[in-house]
Amino acid sequence: MRLTVTEFRILSVLVAAPGVVKSREALIAAAYPEETYLSDRAIDCHVKRLRRKIAEAGGDPGAVETVYGIGYRVRVAAEPPRVPN
């Protein structure tokens, strides 16, 4: 799967803290370290393409979740059931 630099930066921030919601503003700051003005919707477009690429690579595009009105997070995988000894 080939990612753009921006997609890679966004994904890196999200996977560094699974389950933690990152605001669009935080993702813009991570994706564009130089002071650049962007609409919040630019991040939405990057996430949409990122999900598509994840799906094309055989992954679960739903792993990147939208938290309505706040931002995005990477879903925490459920732990496998523990087998008693």
N, C-alpha and C positions, 0 to 999 in steps of 0.2 A: 504494500500500500504506500503510495507516494503522497506525502503531505506537503503543503506549502509551509513556509516558515511561520506564517501567522497561525495556521491550523495546528502546527506542532506546538507552538507556544501556548495556545489555548488548551490543548489536550494535556500538556505538561502541568499546567496550573491545576487542572481538574483532577488528574490522577495523583498528584502530590498529596491531596487531602480528600480521599474518597468519602462521600457522604456529606461533605461540607459544601454549602451553597456559596457560590462565588457570584457576586453581582456583575452585571454587564460592565459597569465602570471598572471593576477590578480586572476583568478579562481584557478590556481595552488597554489598561495600563500595562498588562503583561504582554499583550500581543503587539503593542506599539510603544516600545520603551521611550522613543523620542516623543516630545509633546506634539501630539497630532489630535486635531479635533475630528471625532467621528460620531455619527449617530449611533445610538444604542442598537439600532436595527442592523448595523454592519456586523455585529457579533452574531446576531440571529442568522444571518446569511452564512457566515463561516461555520457555525454549528450545524446548520442544515447540510452543508457540503461535507463536513466531517462525519456526520451520521451516515450519509450516503456511501462514503468511502469505507467506513467500518462495515457496512452491510455488504458491499462488494467484496470485501476481504473475508467474508464469512463470519463476521462478528455480530454482536447484538447491538443494533443502532439505538435501542432503547436504554443502553447503559449510560448514555448521556441524557439525563433527565432535565426537563424544564421545570423550574419552580416558579409558577405563575406570579408575575409582578416583582420577582426578586432577581432571578438569574438562572444559573445552571449548576448541576452537580453530577458527579459520576456515582452511579448507584453502587452501593456496597453489596458485594456478592454475599449470599447467605452462606453461613458456615455449614459444613457437612455435619450431619448428626453425629454425636459422640457415642461410641460403643462402650458400654460399661465393661470393665475388666473382670 
